[in-house]
Amino acid sequence: MSDSHAHESAAATEELFDKSELAGFVADDQLAGRQICKMLSVLFVYTLIAMSTAATWTYLEILRGH
């Protein structure tokens, strides 16, 4: 029983990833964050354009109806 406990504590203190792997994870995470930010910005601008177009069309249709 003490052998399994010693094995568990030794495994818990070992590093799962070395520093170069962690740096790679951080770089990948930052890249993904930048890409998501760009994607959300483009979708926001698209939504503004679509909303403005729909509002203008609706306003002109209302004016044309009177």
C-alpha positions as CSV (number, residue, x, y, z in Angstrom):
1,M,0.0,0.0,0.0
2,S,2.8,2.4,0.7
3,D,4.4,1.5,-2.6
4,S,1.4,2.8,-4.6
5,H,1.3,5.9,-2.4
6,A,5.0,6.6,-3.2
7,H,4.4,6.1,-6.9
8,E,1.4,8.5,-6.9
9,S,3.3,11.3,-5.1
10,A,6.3,10.9,-7.5
11,A,4.0,11.1,-10.5
12,A,2.3,14.2,-9.0
13,T,5.5,16.1,-8.7
14,E,6.8,15.4,-12.2
15,E,6.1,18.1,-14.9
16,L,3.7,16.9,-17.5
17,F,5.1,19.3,-20.2
18,D,8.5,20.8,-20.6
19,K,9.0,24.6,-21.0
20,S,9.2,24.5,-24.8
21,E,5.9,22.7,-25.0
22,L,4.2,25.1,-22.7
23,A,5.6,28.0,-24.7
24,G,4.1,26.4,-27.8
25,F,0.7,26.0,-26.1
26,V,0.8,29.7,-25.1
27,A,1.7,30.8,-28.6
28,D,-1.1,28.6,-30.1
29,D,-3.6,30.0,-27.5
30,Q,-2.7,33.6,-28.3
31,L,-2.9,33.0,-32.0
32,A,-6.4,31.4,-31.6
33,G,-7.5,34.4,-29.5
34,R,-6.4,36.8,-32.2
35,Q,-8.2,34.9,-34.9
36,I,-11.4,34.7,-32.9
37,C,-11.2,38.4,-32.2
38,K,-10.8,39.1,-35.9
39,M,-13.7,36.8,-36.8
40,L,-16.0,38.5,-34.2
41,S,-15.0,41.9,-35.4
42,V,-15.9,41.0,-39.0
43,L,-19.2,39.5,-38.0
44,F,-20.0,42.6,-36.0
45,V,-19.3,44.9,-38.9
46,Y,-21.4,42.6,-41.2
47,T,-24.3,42.8,-38.7
48,L,-24.1,46.6,-38.6
49,I,-24.2,46.8,-42.4
50,A,-27.1,44.3,-42.7
51,M,-29.1,46.1,-39.9
52,S,-28.5,49.5,-41.6
53,T,-29.6,48.1,-45.0
54,A,-32.7,46.5,-43.5
55,A,-33.6,49.7,-41.6
56,T,-33.1,51.9,-44.6
57,W,-35.1,49.6,-46.8
58,T,-37.9,49.5,-44.3
59,Y,-37.9,53.3,-43.9
60,L,-38.1,53.8,-47.7
61,E,-40.9,51.3,-48.0
62,I,-42.9,53.1,-45.3
63,L,-42.4,56.4,-47.0
64,R,-43.4,54.9,-50.4
65,G,-46.6,53.5,-48.9
66,H,-47.9,56.9,-47.7
